[in-house]
Amino acid sequence: MRAFTSASARRFLPLVGPVLLFLLWELAISARWVNPVLLPPPGETLAHLWNAFVSGDIYGDLGATVWRTVASFGIAVLIGVPLGVVLGASESTYRSVEFLIDFFRSTPSSALIPLFMLIFGITDINKIAIASFGAMLIVLFNSAYGVMNAKKTRVMAAQIMGVSRWHVFKDVMLMESLAQTFVGLRSAVSMALVIVIVAEMFIGSENGLGHRIIDAQQVFNVKEMYTSILVTGALGYLLNLLFLLAEKKLIHWSGKA
């Protein structure tokens, strides 16, 4: 009975954070720490959020952001995973290009917006390209290190048994790298969403959650602004949760000896 109660309680643990957030929000309003004009009460904001979904007003912008994020992430995976695996299979090759990878990975993607605007113009391709670039570097980095850091004991055991180099790479190193690769995928999808939102805010977009946020801010529609921010945060959380579930399902051996 106690174990059942404990398991039931754990199911509600993810709700603790949101509840604390809204309690602190309500406290800040009640204690007048923040001007209610600048930060509306959570109840009013949630009511506005509900109306946005019921009326369907937000679906177009939400769909545009989801499409750009998924497209950017897909491109990042298609390029980053194979390239990372190839570079990770030869550590000397990776070290020869490590500076370039770390340089661009450490450069804020928003700083590259002017460069991508010169190349792609003010189009959807621009937003997807810059988000793909930022996410791809994260995927590449984690995939490469996943291959390079594959458990040496398993690799040596396979080599001692006379397994060919191709099968060692395919069946041992590649499988061992999946845990690290999934860490990169989770980080990359979050990065893609962040860059897409920033691009929608500042690169002549006509739709998207970023466009919705900046438009609401410019006309001082604070309820609309916070509603869009909440939806953006929820979207990021759901994408991260999706990859956590996929990781547990596909890489169930991770961490086992």
N, C-alpha and C positions, 0 to 999 in steps of 0.2 A: 504493500500500500504506500509505504514511504517512497519507494523507488518510482512508483507511478506518479505520486504527487510532485516529486523532484523533476521528472521528465515533463510533466505538464507545465511546471513553472518555467522551465527552460524555453519552452515555446514562446512565452510572452516576453522573454528578455529583449528581443529586438525592439519592443514597443517602449522600453524604458527611456531610451534616448529621445525619441520624438515627444514623449510626455514631458520630460524635463525641459526640453526646448520651449514648448508652449507654456509651461508653468513659469519659466523665467521670463518669457515674452510678456505674459500677463502681469507678472510682478513689476516689470520695468514700466509698464503703462500705469498700473495702479499707484506705484510709488513716484510717478512723475519723473523718473530718471530720463525719459525720452519724451519729446513733444509728440502727442498722439497724432498731430498733423503729419509728422514725418514717419511715424511708425504706428499704423492703425492697429487696433486690438486684434488678437488672433482669431476671435470668433467672427469678426466682420471680414477678415481676409479669407478665412476658410469658406464663408458664405459666398464671397465673390468667386472663389475658386470653383465651388459647386455650380454656380450659375454659368460660369464659363464653359464647363463641360456639358451641362444640361442643354444650354443653348447651341452648343457645337461651335462656338466662336473660336475656341482655341485649337480645334483639331487641325486646321490647315497649317498653322505655324508649328504645332507639335510634329505633324507628319513631315514637314519640310526639314526640320532639325534631325529627326530620326533618320530620314533618308540620307542626308549628307553625312551623318555620323557613321551609319552602316556602310555606305559606299567608301568613305575614307578608310575605315577600319579594314574592310575587305581588301582594298588595294594594298594597305600596309602589311597585311598577313601574306598575301600572294607574293610580295617582293621580299619582305623582311625575314620570313621563316626559312625559305630555301637559301637565301644569301647568308643568313646567320649560321645555318647548319654547315654550309660549304666552308665558310671562314673558320668556324669552330673546329672543323675536322683537321685543319692545319693551323696550329697555334702561331707558327712563324708568319703565315699569311695574314692572320688577324692582327698580329702585332705591327705589321707593316702599314696597316690602314687604321690602327687604333686611334691615332691622333685625330684623323678626320671624323671618325664616328663620335668620339668624345667631345670634339669641338662643336659639332652641330647639335649633338644631344644636349650640351650645356647651354647652347644659345636659345634664349626664349623665342618660341616660334612667332610670337607677335612682332618681334623685331625684324622678322623676315617678310612680313606682310608687304612692305613696299616693293621688295624684289619680286615677289610672286605677282603683284599687280602689274609690274612692267612686263612680265612674261605672259600672263594669262588674261590680263585686263580685269575689269570689274564684272565678273561672271560667276556662276555657280562652280565652274571648273576651278577657279581660283580658290574658293573656299575648300573644296574637296582636296585640291592638290596640296595646299599648305597643311591641312589636317592629316593627310596621308603621310606627308614627309615627317612630321613630328612623331606620329604614332609608329611609323616604320622603323625609325631609329631605335625606339624602345624595344620593339619586337626583335630586331636584328641583334641588339646587344644581349638580350636575355637568351635568345636561341643559341648564339655563339658560346656564351659562357655555360649554358646548360650542357652543350656537347663537350666543351673543354673540361668541365668539372664532373663528368660522369665517373661513378665510383671505380677507382683504379682496380680494386680487388676483383670486381666482376669482369672487367675488361681483361685482366691478366688470366683469370680462370678460363675464360673463353679461348684466349690465345694458347694457353697450355694444352687445352683439349684439341688443338689443331683446327679451330674454326677459322675460316678464311677472313681476311681483313674486311671484305665487303659485308659479310654477315655480322662480324663484330660491330661494325659501324651501324648497320641497319637494325640489328636485333638487340644490341646492348647499349651502345653510346646514344643512339637516337631515342630509344625508349627511356633511357635514364634522363635525357635532356628535357623530356616533356613537362616535368614538374616546373622547372625553371622557365620553360617557354610559356606555360600557362600564367605564371606570375607576370611575364612580359605582356601577354595578351590582355590581362585584366587592367594593367596599368595603361596599356595602349588605347583601349576602348575609352577609358576615362579621359586620357589626353586628347583623343580625337573629338570627344564631345566638348571639352573645354575650348579647343581651338575653333571648332565650328561656331560655338556661341560667340566668341570674340570676333570672328570673321563676320558673322551676321550683324553684329553691333556696329562695326566700323567699315565694312566694305559694301556699301551701296546695296544692301539686301532689301527685297520687298516683302519677305516673309521669314518665318523662323522665330524661335523663342528669343534669340539674341536681339533680333529686330524688334520684337514685341517689348522687351525690357527697355531698350533705349528709347523707343517711341513713348512709352508710358512715363519714363523719367523726364523727357523733354517737355511733356505737357502737364507734369506734376500729378499724374494719376497714380498715386502711391499704392492703392489697392491692386491695381492691375500689374504694377511693377513687382510687388511682393508675390503676387499670385504666380507670375511667370517664373520668378526665381525659385519658388517652391516646386513648381513642376519640373524645372531644370534639375534641381537637386534630387527629386524623386526619380527622374529618368536615369541619372547617373548611378543612383543606388540600385535600381532594378537591373541595369546593365552589369554592374559589378556582381550582384547576386546571381545573375544568370551564369556568369563564368565560374563562380564558386561552386554552383551546383554541377556544372559540366565537369569541372575539375575533379570533384569527389566521385562522379560517376565514371569518368574515363581514366583517371589516374589513381585508382583505389589502392595501388601498391606503393604509392609515394610514402617515403619515410620508413618503409619496412626493410628489414635486413635481408 
